[in-house]
Amino acid sequence: MSTTKKLRLGPLPKTESTKLTFSCPVSLKSDLDRYATLHAQAYGEAVDAMTLIPHMLEAFMAGDRAFRRRQAKNEKATPA
């Protein structure tokens, strides 16, 4: 039995959600499906690409320094 390294996207939290529909290239969908398979192997819980996408986008946005700086600047400028 091989050890599966943990993926950048960790176990998924339970969250409230809203539906959003988007189109992507077939190659990206294939990559997302492969990632979902690896995620299930790493964390022992079956998950599909549609479930992973919001968490991936959230992680991407959290890691975008320019976005976080602008968001913080806008929050400071907005009166409470």
N, C-alpha and C positions, 0 to 999 in steps of 0.2 A: 504494500500500500504506500503510495507516495504522499508526501506532505504538500498540501496546496498552500502557497503563500497567500497571505491576506491581500485583498485588492484595495485599491485606493478608496473605493466607495465601500464603507463598512456596512454592518447590519442596518437594515432599514427601520426607521422609527414609524410608529403608527401616527398618521396625521389626517386632518380633515382636508378634503380635496375638492376641486372643481374640474370639470371636463374642458379640455383644450385639444383641438384637432390640428395636426400639421402634417405636411408631406416631407419626405426625405428620400434621398437616393437609395436605390435597392442595396447598394454596397454598404451604406450606413445601417440599414435595417439588419443586414446579415451580421455586421459587427456587433450590433446591439444584442441580437439573439445569442451570439457566441459569448458575449460578456455576461448575459443573464445565466447562461449555463455554468460558466466559471463561478459566478457569484453564488449560485445554488450549491455548487460543490464546496466552496470555501466556507459557507455559513449554514449549510444543512437545511435550507428552506427554499423550496421552489419559488421562483419569481420570473415574471416575463419582462420583456423589454419595455412595455408600456408602463410597468410599475417602476422600473429603474429610471426612466427618462427624467421625471421631475427632480429626483434626488441628485442625478448627475448635473442637471442645470443649476440646482441650488448650490452644489459644491463648486461648480465653475464660477458662479457669480460671487460666492464667498471668497474665492481666491483671486478675484479681479481687483487689484489694488486701486486702479483708477476709478472703478465703479464705487468701491467703498468710500474713497475720499470724497467723491461728488455727493454721495448719499449723506455722508456725515456733514458736509458743508451745507447741503439743502436743509437738513434737520436743524442745524444751528440757526439758519436764517428764518425758519418758520416759527412764529410766536406760539407759545403754548396756550 
